[in-house]
């Protein structure tokens, strides 16, 4: 739901800032209840492909940068079974408070940057920013869920990641 709502809002904002011609998508209505959607593949595919290939990498790098800012040694990788990339701090205790900030950082940082880029007067940049916003928001759903779960834990809770599939949680008494 978050992805759908945010994509509609980002798309509306893009069209408000750039005009309806920014996305070269044409809606044609013919006979009754017939709607045809056509788009210029080159003008849509290149920004989408760039956004798709870079969003996950930048998203995980931002997690890692925040971990490093707190002094952790970060491991990056791909978890092939889930088709996901990750930034993790294996075999290191990390606090609930730090983990909340690490979790939200990519969503906040990329959203702020890309919202500003929606107003850039170059359609290819604005369109790419729109796709990054949509993909990053979709990719942040797991982070938002984790943040919601971790926020409900007591302050001073500690986490300890064994590997990509196993984490210990130590709650204070």
N, C-alpha and C positions, 0 to 999 in steps of 0.2 A: 504494500500500500504506500509506504514511504517513497519508493522508487517512482510509482505512477504519479503520485501527487507532485513530487518535486520536479519530475520531468515536464509535466504540464506547466508548472509555474516557471521553470527555466525557459521553456519554449515560448511562453507568453511574453516573458521579459525580453528574450532575444528579438522577437518580432516587434515589440514596442520600441526597442532601441535601434534596430537595424531596418525595420520595415518588413513587410510580408515577402518580399522577393529575396531575402537573405537565404532562406532554404529553397532551393530551386525545385520545389515540389508543386505540382499542378493538380488541383482537384477539378475534375470536369464532371458535370452531371448531364446525362443524356436523357434517355426515356425515364419514365416514372421509376423512382426508387433505384436508379442505377447511378453508381458513383465510380469514377475511374480515378486512380491515383497514379501519377507518373512523375518520375524525377530524373534529373540528369545524374547518372551514376558517377561520373568523374567529379562533379562538384560536391557530392555527398560522400562518396566512398573514400576519397583521400583523407578528408578531415576525420571521418569515423575510424578509418584504419589507423591513422596516427594516434588518435585518442585511445583506441583500444589497446595498441601496443605499448603505450607509455603510461597510461593511468595506473595500472597495477604496480608497475615498477616504482613509479614516483610515490605512490601511496605507501608501499612497504618501506621505501627509503625514508619517508617522513616518520614512520614509526621508529625506525632505527636511529634517526638523528635525535629524536627526543630521548630514547633510551641512552644514547651516547652522551647527551647533555647531562643526564643524571649519573654518568660515570660507568655505565655497564658496557660489557663486551658483547657486541651484537652478532648473531649468526643469521645469515640470509639463506634462503633456499626455496625449493619447490617441493611441495607435497603432492606427488603425482596422483595418488589415490583420490585426492579431492580436487585435483586440478587447480591448486592454489599456491601462491607464493607466500612467504612469510618472513618476518623479522622477529627474532626471538632472543631471549637472554637465558639460555640454558644453564642450569646448575648455578644460579645466582638468585638470592632472595631479592624480591622487589615488592615495594609497598603498594597497598591499595591506591593510595593517593597518586603515586607516580604512574601506576598502571592506568588509572582513569585518564590522566593527561596524555599518556602515550596512545591510548585507544581513540581518543577524540581528535587528536592532532591532524591526521590527514583529511578528515571530513571538514574541519574548520578551515585549515590552511588552503586546501585546494578550492573550497567553495568561495572563499574571499577573493582569491586570485582570479578564478574563472568568472565570477560575477563581474569583476572589473573589466575583464577581457571581452565580455559580451558587448561592451560599449565601444570597443576599438573599431575604427571606421574601415576595417578590412574584413569583408565577409568570411573569408577562409579562416581567419583567426577567431572571429566571433562564433562561427559554426563549430570549429574545433573545441572552443571553450564550452559550448553547449553540450557537445558529446562527452567531454571530460566530466562536466557536472553530472550528467545523467549516469555515466558509468561509475564514477566514484561514489555517488550516493547509493547506487545499487550494490557496489562492492563494500560499502560501509555498513550494510545491514547487520552483518555478524558482529562488527565492532560495537554498534549501537546496542545490540542485545547484550554483549559482554559487559559493556559499561553499565547498563541497567542492572544486571545481576551483581556486579562488583560494588556498585553504589549502595546497594541494599545490605552489603556486608558491613560489619562494624569497622570503624576507623582503626588503624594500626593492623589490619589484616595483612598477612604476608603471603606472597605467591612464590612458588618454586617450580620452574618448568624442567621436567626430566628430559622430555623430547617433544616432538610436535603433537603427540597424542596423549601425553600424560603431564598433569600439573597437580602439585600438592597445594592445598590452601590451608593456611594456619590462621585461625581466628583467635583473637585474645580472649582470655577468660573473663 
